Amino acid sequence: MAQFITTKRITAELEDLIKKADKAIFLVSYNFQIADEYMDLLEDAAERNVKIHVASGLELNNDTLSKIKSLKNVQYCQFPNLHAKIFMNGKTCLIGSMNFSEASERNKNIECGIVLSNPEDDELYHEAANEVHRIFRRAKKNEAVDRYSTLPSDSPGYCIRCKKSIPFNIGRPMCYECYGVWDFYGDPTYPEKYCHFSGEYSNGDTNIEFPVLNKNWKKSQNVL
């Protein structure tokens, strides 16, 4: 059931949330800084093929942005007016005053928040989840600054649905025609046919949210 928690418990719950994620992690925070110990946790999650979604209010510094870009299975966007702090993994949700940067700094401030469990707090948990998904849907509609989709690249890429040659841009991995069809349904996890980086058949292992095959992820970072 829902619990009220404070500073040290929030930090412990956040670490546990990342460690126990098995499908996806959503990290929504006004500010982000990633200490080495948290980077290790996120890298471990990425190696388990956990999809990592990050949204920030403040523009990230170069060091933090580089750390996020180095992770595979990651999506990052920035909202200039985002001030929420919500962290969730499908089973646990933390909502409170703590930024991810304050977690990295080991909480010099006094923080408080609420921890929700799924399915025990089913209704509240899903209300929070719907809001988090709404934030990332808005990013898809360019109401936020998608840092990956705005990074320039002169390298060729491929439409993940029809394999048409298009510029490599993991924020826009479909040609105009295929995107129009996809946008009618708007399912970011719908399995697609090809790798945006290599053009090889993906057997459904790519989608508009993660358009590059895992085996090609590190190579693709060289053209971002």
HELIX and SHEET records of a PDB file:
HELIX    1   1 THR A    7  LYS A   19  1                                  13    
HELIX    2   2 ASP A   36  GLU A   47  1                                  12    
HELIX    3   3 ASN A   62  SER A   70  1                                   9    
HELIX    4   4 PHE A  100  SER A  104  1                                   5    
HELIX    5   5 ASP A  122  LYS A  140  1                                  19    
HELIX    6   6 TYR A  176  TYR A  185  1                                  10    
HELIX    7   7 ASN A  214  ASN A  216  5                                   3    
HELIX    8   8 TRP A  217  GLN A  221  1                                   5    
SHEET    1   A 7 GLN A   3  THR A   6  0                                        
SHEET    2   A 7 CYS A 112  SER A 117 -1                                        
SHEET    3   A 7 THR A  92  GLY A  96 -1                                        
SHEET    4   A 7 ILE A  86  MET A  88 -1                                        
SHEET    5   A 7 ALA A  24  SER A  29 -1                                        
SHEET    6   A 7 LYS A  51  SER A  56  1                                        
SHEET    7   A 7 VAL A  74  GLN A  78  1                                        
SHEET    1   B 2 PRO A 156  TYR A 158  0                                        
SHEET    2   B 2 SER A 165  PRO A 167 -1                                        
SHEET    1   C 2 GLU A 192  TYR A 194  0                                        
SHEET    2   C 2 TYR A 201  THR A 206 -1                                        
END                                                                             
